[in-house]
């Protein structure tokens, strides 16, 4: 059973343990009070950028806040699906849970990167550091997934016990077109 656990699944579970509660609280604060929730520290860069550079009206700012909350809840939902699928041993053996993690990493990276750019544009250093740290966590997991070997399927195990065909050629001089 320990061979079913991969580094990317463990790293994804740690990311989910961070992003699910934190981004859920941020999104719920925005849903309850859109303007007040948007001007709290996790989203202040987006709010300041929208007010300074986009010059949005009040209702447009509320819509932007709800859109940001929806995007964060979407990432949280994909992390939750990843955790639910990772618990099942059959999905863990063939790597069927990776798609949910990849979608969560992509959406989360886009949100964190955009927030980081907005924070740098408006001069919010604390928000810039927070979004950069979140982006690095997400990209680190993506890089681990990229360079990790694919999951070994159960179909390849019986092929290893197939009978060996003997040939009369020496091992160093095998041709590509043997019977």
C-alpha positions in Angstrom: 0.0 0.0 0.0 2.8 2.4 0.6 3.9 2.1 -3.0 0.6 3.7 -4.1 1.5 7.0 -2.5 3.5 9.3 -4.7 5.3 12.5 -3.8 3.0 14.6 -5.9 -0.1 13.2 -4.1 1.4 13.9 -0.7 2.4 17.4 -1.8 -1.0 18.0 -3.2 -2.6 16.9 0.0 -0.5 19.4 2.0 -1.5 22.1 -0.5 -5.1 21.2 -0.1 -4.8 21.3 3.7 -3.6 24.9 3.3 -5.8 26.2 0.4 -9.2 24.7 1.3 -9.6 26.4 4.7 -7.8 29.7 3.8 -9.4 30.4 0.5 -12.8 29.2 1.7 -12.6 31.8 4.5 -11.5 34.5 2.1 -14.3 33.7 -0.4 -16.9 33.5 2.4 -15.8 36.9 3.7 -16.2 38.3 0.2 -19.6 36.7 -0.3 -21.0 38.0 3.0 -19.7 41.6 2.5 -18.3 42.1 -1.0 -16.7 45.5 -0.6 -15.4 44.9 2.9 -14.2 41.4 2.0 -12.4 42.7 -1.1 -10.5 45.3 0.9 -9.1 42.8 3.4 -5.5 41.8 3.2 -5.7 38.7 0.9 -7.6 40.6 -1.8 -6.6 44.2 -1.2 -4.3 44.2 -4.2 -7.2 43.3 -6.5 -9.4 46.0 -4.9 -6.8 48.7 -5.1 -6.0 47.9 -8.7 -9.6 47.9 -9.7 -10.3 51.2 -8.0 -7.0 52.9 -9.1 -6.6 51.6 -12.7 -9.9 50.3 -13.8 -12.0 53.0 -12.1 -15.0 50.6 -11.6 -18.3 51.7 -10.2 -19.6 50.3 -7.0 -21.8 47.6 -8.6 -18.9 46.6 -10.9 -16.6 46.3 -7.9 -19.2 44.1 -6.2 -19.3 41.9 -9.3 -15.5 41.7 -9.4 -15.5 40.7 -5.8 -18.1 37.9 -6.4 -16.1 36.8 -9.4 -12.9 36.6 -7.3 -14.8 34.6 -4.6 -16.2 32.2 -7.3 -12.8 31.7 -8.7 -11.4 30.9 -5.2 -14.3 28.6 -4.4 -13.6 26.8 -7.7 -10.0 26.1 -6.8 -11.2 24.9 -3.3 -13.7 22.6 -5.0 -11.1 21.0 -7.2 -8.7 20.5 -4.2 -11.6 18.8 -2.3 -12.3 16.5 -5.3 -8.6 15.7 -5.4 -8.7 14.7 -1.7 -11.8 12.7 -2.1 -10.4 10.8 -5.1 -7.0 10.3 -3.5 -8.6 8.4 -0.6 -9.8 5.7 -2.9 -7.1 3.0 -3.4 -8.2 2.1 -6.9 -7.9 5.8 -8.1 -4.5 6.1 -6.3 -3.1 3.0 -8.0 -3.7 4.3 -11.5 -3.3 8.0 -10.8 -6.9 8.9 -11.6 -6.9 11.8 -9.1 -4.3 13.9 -10.9 -6.7 15.7 -13.2 -8.4 17.4 -10.3 -5.1 18.5 -8.8 -3.8 19.8 -12.1 -7.0 21.9 -12.6 -6.7 23.3 -9.1 -3.0 24.1 -9.6 -3.7 25.8 -12.9 -6.6 28.0 -11.7 -4.9 28.7 -8.4 -1.6 29.7 -10.1 -3.5 32.1 -12.5 -5.3 33.7 -9.6 -2.2 34.1 -7.5 -0.1 35.3 -10.4 -2.7 37.9 -11.4 -3.0 39.0 -7.7 0.8 39.2 -7.4 1.0 41.4 -10.5 -1.7 43.7 -9.2 0.0 43.9 -5.8 3.2 44.9 -7.5 1.5 47.5 -9.6 -0.3 49.2 -6.6 2.7 48.9 -4.2 1.3 46.5 -1.7 4.4 44.7 -0.5 2.7 42.4 2.1 0.1 41.2 -0.4 2.9 40.8 -3.0 4.8 38.5 -0.6 1.7 36.5 0.2 0.6 35.9 -3.4 4.2 35.1 -4.4 4.5 32.5 -1.7 1.2 30.9 -2.8 2.3 30.9 -6.4 5.6 29.3 -5.5 3.8 26.6 -3.5 1.5 25.8 -6.5 4.3 25.9 -9.0 6.5 23.7 -6.9 3.8 21.0 -6.8 3.3 21.4 -10.6 7.0 20.9 -11.1 7.1 17.8 -8.9 4.2 16.4 -10.9 5.9 17.2 -14.2 9.1 15.3 -13.3 7.7 12.4 -11.4 7.4 9.1 -13.1 3.9 8.0 -14.2 2.0 5.7 -12.0 2.5 2.0 -12.8 -0.7 0.4 -13.8 -1.8 -3.1 -12.8 -1.8 -4.3 -16.4 2.0 -4.1 -16.6 2.6 -6.5 -13.7 1.4 -9.7 -15.5 3.6 -8.8 -18.6 6.7 -9.1 -16.4 5.9 -12.8 -15.7 5.5 -13.6 -19.4 7.7 -16.5 -20.7 11.1 -15.5 -22.0 11.9 -16.4 -25.7 15.3 -17.8 -26.1 17.4 -16.8 -29.1 20.7 -18.2 -30.4 22.3 -14.8 -30.9 24.6 -13.4 -28.2 23.2 -10.7 -26.0 25.5 -7.9 -27.5 24.5 -8.6 -31.1 20.7 -8.7 -31.1 19.0 -7.3 -34.2 15.8 -5.3 -34.1 13.9 -7.8 -36.3 14.0 -11.0 -34.3 11.0 -13.4 -34.4 
